[in-house]
Amino acid sequence: MPLISVIMPVYNGEKTIKETVESVLNQTIKDLELIIINDGSQDSTLKIVSLIQDSRIKVFSYPNAGSSASRNRGISRASGEYISFIDADDLWTPDKLEEQLKALQGNPEAAVAYSWTDCIDESGKFLGKGSYFSFSGDVYANLLLTNFVDSGSNVLIRSEALKKIGYFDEYRHFSEDWDMWLRLASDYSFVAVSKPQIFYRISSNSKSTNLLQMESDSIEVIERACDRNPAYFSPLKQLSKGNIYKYLLFRSLNLATKREDCLIAAKFFWQSVKYDPSLLRTKVIGKVLFKIITVLLLPREIAGTMITKYKMLYNIDTLLIYMRKGVPFEGK
C-alpha cells in the first residue's frame, strides 16, 4: 500500500499533463501512487500519459462528468494513508509532499496540510503571489472569510478524515474545493507549510472564467457554511460575501474586453460596495470605474490603447492580494 495517493482529474489536458505528471513523479517522497482519472478526454491526453513509463501511474477512463466526479472516483480507488489532489495544468515543487507530510506528522491533531501558492500563466511564466497566509489549528472562521487554500491542487489530507467527511459535491460547478475544505475545517485542524509549493496556472479558457456561475456557487457555499453555526458565523457572512465580490470584480476586470463583460463587472462593483462600503474611500475605485466606463463607451481598439496607456490592466497577483485583505486597498 502506498503512503500517499495523488489524484489527478484531467479533461483534454494534452498541453500541460506531461509537465504536471512529472512534477508528481519527481517528488522527494517516492512512496506514492498517481491515480489519473481521464474525464472523457478527446485529445491526445491518454497517448501522452502512456509514453511515461512509471509503475506508480494508474489510469482510469470514464465518460465526462466534471472535476468533482473525477476526484470522487479517484478517492474511491485510493489506497494511501494520505490523499492529495492536483489538477492537470498545475505544478508542485519537488518537496511539496515531503514538507506537508512532515507538518501532519508533527501535528497529529491536524488532518489537512496546505502550502502557499504562486500563480503562473499558460506558458509557465510567473504571474504573482497567490495566498501566502499561514493559519493553523481551528481555521474555520478564516477559511470562511476567504479560501486561503487557493485551489484543489494544494492540500494533503489524512485518508480517514477525507472519507469520514464525504465526497466532493458533484452538483457544484465552482467552489466545490472550498466547500470541501470548509467541511474538513468544521471537524479537523489544519496546519500550514509557510513556503510557496503550488504553481496555480491561470488560463484564458479555464472554468474559473465563468464568473456568474462562480458567484452563484460561492454565495451558496457561504450560506451553507454559516448555517452550520449561525450564532457564531453569521457576523462573518457579510465580510465573506464582500471578499467574494471583490475577487469577482477584479477577475471580471482582468477579462473585460467587450461591453457585456463590463456590465458583469459593474454588477460585481455594486455588490462589492454593498458589502464593503469602505471601498468608496479607496484610490482603486477610480481605476475600476475608469476601466468599466472606457470599455462600455469606446470602441475596443481605442479602449485597449487607453487602458494600456494609463496602466489599467489588473494582473492576477494584485487581484488575489486585494481579495484576501478584506480591508481597503489603496493600490498603485
PyMOL commands that set and color helices and strands:
alter all, ss='L'
color gray80, all
select helices_A, chain A and resi 17-25+45-50+67-77+96-105+140-145+159-165+176-187+207-209+211-227+230-255+259-275+277-281+284-297+300-309+316-325
alter helices_A, ss='H'
color red, helices_A
select strands_A, chain A and resi 4-10+32-39+57-62+82-85+91-92+110-120+126-129+156-158+189-201
alter strands_A, ss='S'
color yellow, strands_A
deselect
rebuild
show_as cartoon
